């Protein structure tokens, strides 16, 4: 970020400091709600200054700052939670909680720390742009000098040679463009997976964000971003990324499964069940979708069906749902898991 942008953002936060300071559970709920709304407005002003001016707001503004590497993972999560608390204050009947107050303070302090002390993503750790690999490409006719044959004075065949040469040039350039475009996105996605598996969450977010930007029709980058947000407890971003995954590829079984996992963690068991059903229908061999479909069945009290789906999936992270479950009488389905087309139930 530039120094002027930084100074303007700090000034905006300074203006919000008195409002943050008077956040206290002992005050009237209407006053607390007004203070939360006012303090978020100041934080948004700081974020807009940070990105050099923007008409965005809310989650879109946070994502813009994250995409430009101006916020780290913790700062982005804290700000998203603050924004969610601020949106709850729009409901007249809502009474801000102690958690809302702590969320606002934490987000303010983390953003301030980043602006004052430079606690953002160091440039040295940013995901490097993948180098162009040419080992798998055909040599373009433009790459080497060609020996020009003597002119065909008979006029026969000369135009054909130039036509073939022109087509070769076009084909070579098209091939280069194809591999560069496809390879760049694949490299970003693969690099993001490596960062994620290695616990380098900041770098993983940057790589997955780049992969999503490079290929808007690929659901996987959004699936990973949603999963990482769920693991961090940020269900707001998790839900947005899960929806983005389905928007990118509505037929993706992995995207359907991730939406089910988000809904399961959010406690919406019936809707989670529906998405897991769709995920299993899209990929009948997906053990995770089968296992967590069984988990949602148990959460809904349909224990016999749930246990059969979990038995079909085998052991996995979904197995914890079966702990302490009391066995029920045998199901009319017998030893097989219930079919996906058994009336209103999966």
Protein Blocks (a to p, Z undefined) as FASTA:
>chain_A
ZZklmmmmmmmmmmmmmmmmmgcfkbcfklmmmmmmmmmmmmmmmmmmmnopaabehjll
mmmmmmnopacfklmmmmmmmmmmmmmmmpmkbccdfklmmmmmmmmmmmmmmmmnopac
dfklpccdddddfklpccdfklpccddddddfkopoklmmmmmmmmmmmmmmmmmmmmmm
mmmmmmmmmmmmmmmmnopaklmmmmmmmmmmmmmmbmklmmmmmmmmmmnopaklmmmm
mmmmmmmmmmlmklmmmmmmmmmmnopaklmmmmmmmmmmmmmmlmklmmmmmmmmmmno
pamlmmmmmmmnopcfklmmmgopacddddfklmadcdfkgojbZZ
